[in-house]
Amino acid sequence: MILAKLAYKSLLNRRASVLLTLFTIAISVMLLLSIERVRIDAKSSFSNTISGTDLIVGARTGDIQLLLSSVFRIGHTNNGVSWKSYEYITSQRGVKWSIPISLGDSHKGQAVLGTTLDYFSHYRFAKKQNLTFNKGHPFAAINEVVLGSEVANKLGYKLNDSIVISHGMGNTSFHHHDDNPFKVVGILNPTGTPVDKTLHIPLAAIDLIHGGKASLEHEHEHEHEHGEHNNLVGHPKQITAFLMGFKSPLYTLQIRRNINQYKPEALLGIMPTVTLKELWEMLAIVEKILLLFSAVVVLVSLLGMLTTLLANLSQRRRELAILRSVGARPWHLFTLISIESLLTTLLGCLAGSVLYYLAIFSAGGYLQSHAGISVNITILSYYELSLIGVIMAAGFIIGLIPATRAYFYSLSDGMSIKA
């Protein structure tokens, strides 16, 4: 206890250098815990880019290719799904809801997605969160468009602006549908998913702007002749893919098997959660880089602590010599320096943990809206506590180096140093 009190008072006496060392350790602990939390939650959020959807159905291709084209708007499929097949499959027993999607057009490099009002009711992201509107409402007419948050912010659109859709998914298009402009009626809240980079229009509009005969204005004039929902859906010959939700997981497996064995056309049904995990495994290098970065940060902070301790030790040789002169034994000095390094590491870990929670709390909303990472604010897990324990042990071991040097300092060596 006496050595512990002496170590505490010694740290207070050298508080400027100790605070600098403590701050370095605290920052490293904060970064380590934050990176670990972001790594875990990024993996979880990536797996929940699309949530609550049991099956994605499209033309037969690779599982990952279908996922990339339908969810991430990356690449494209060579074939689509006939509307007849869509209606037949979605009419099967056990189907709770379905969302047809049609891709292939763009606006200034941003994907345009044709769908139905069911998209805004049943599409989920993260942990089954609903799509919500920052401004406006879902499209209610065939010439209306709902923008993702990034599209609106990047291109500076607001409600009631007019937008012209272009054919093709690239940044450059040579065919603009100038005769069929769309009016912005809604802007979605940020989700951190590809939804933010997407323009949403009625499914029937996709068919009409490629039909060549009927314009959106003409169709809007005869809106009273048809039911509103039917008018927004239309009767397309083909769609890109469709999402499905079922009343029970048993229906998911059964209908998926039937889809993959469907004879009228070659179709593929994938379970998005499973395929997303497979895709993340292909990107495992990202996790390794994050872990490596964490290890480097901790190593640098510990080396900084070692440098500070050794520098301070050279300045404390008279102090240690005086302690020897009043009866302190070499192992007392060894223990004193070890306790000081342990206390510094402990206080740094505690401060780092506090900074970690402050950082996660303040950056949680930003990570969700801009990176799609849903960060969980929970107590430290066993693994995270183990990481702190490793840092504590490493700090103690590093403290043994200056402690050993202090052990071998002789009384005459210390007393011979001039002030």
C-alpha positions, 0 to 999 in steps of 0.5 A: 500500500505504501508503494502504491501511494508513493506511485500515485503521488509520483504520478501527480508530481509528473502530471504533465508527462503522465497526462500526455501518456495517459491521453495517448493510451486513451486514444488508442483504446478508444480507436481499438474499441471503436474499430472493433465495434464498427467492424462487428456492426458493419458486418451485421449491417451489411448482412441487413442491407435488405432486411425482412425479405425472405426471397429475391427472385430473378432470371437464373444466374449466379446468386451474388450476381442477382443480389448485386443487380437487384439490391446494390444496383451493380451490374445487370442480368441478361434476362428478366422475369415475365409478368405471367410468371410473377403473378403465378408465383406470387399467387401461391399459398403462403406468400405474404407480400411481393414487390416487383422491381424493374431496372435499366434506366438512370438519371445522371448516373443514379439508378431508376427503379420501377416498383409499386406502392408495396415497396414503401410498405414492405421494404426493410433495411438494417434491423427491419426498419421501414422506409420513411419520408423526409419530405413529401409522400409516395408516388400517387400518379404515374408521372411522379418520382420519389428520390433517395436522400443522396440523390436529392442532396447530390443533385440539389432536387426539391419537391415539385422539381421536374426530372427526365429519365435516361435509358441505360444504367451508365453515367452517360446516356444517348437516349433521354425520355424528354417527352415523359418528365417526372415530378418529385413528390417525395424524398426519403430519409437516409438509410445508408443503403443503395436506396439513397442512390435510387429514384423510384417511379411507378412500375407502369411508368417504366413500360410506358416510357419505353412503349413509344406511343403513350406518354405519361401525361396522356396516361395521367389524363385517363387516370379516372378510367382505371383504379389508381393501384392498377394504373401504377402497376400496369401490365408490363411484359417483363420485370427485372426481379421481385422480392417476396415475404412469406407467412412462415419459413417453411413456405420460403424453403418450399417455394424457393425449391419450386422456383428453382425447378420452375419449367416455363422459364429459368428462374432463381430464388435466393435468400438475401441474408445467406447470400449477403453473408457469402458476399461478406466472406469474399470481402474478408480482407476488409476485416483483416485490414481493420484488425491490423490497423487496430493492432498498429494503433495500440502498438504505437501508443504502447511504444510511446508510453515506453519512450516516455517512461524511459525519458522520465527515468533518466530525469528521476535517477536522483529521486531513485537514489534518494529513495535508496538512501533512506532504505528502499531496496532495489525491488522496491524501485522495481515495484514502484516503476511497475505500479506507475506503468500499471496505473497509467495503463489502467487510467488510460484504458478507463479514459479510453472506454469513456471516450469510446462511448462518447464517440459511438453515441455521437457518431451513431446517427452519422454512420447509419445515415451515411455508411449504413452501419447500425451501431449498437450501444451496449456494455463491453462484451467479453471479447472487448474486455479481453482486448482491454485486458491484453492492453493492460498486460502489454502496458505492464510488460512494457513497464518492466523495461524501465523498472528493470533499469531502475533496479540496477541503478546504484546509489552512487550512480544516482547521487553522482548526478549534478542537479 
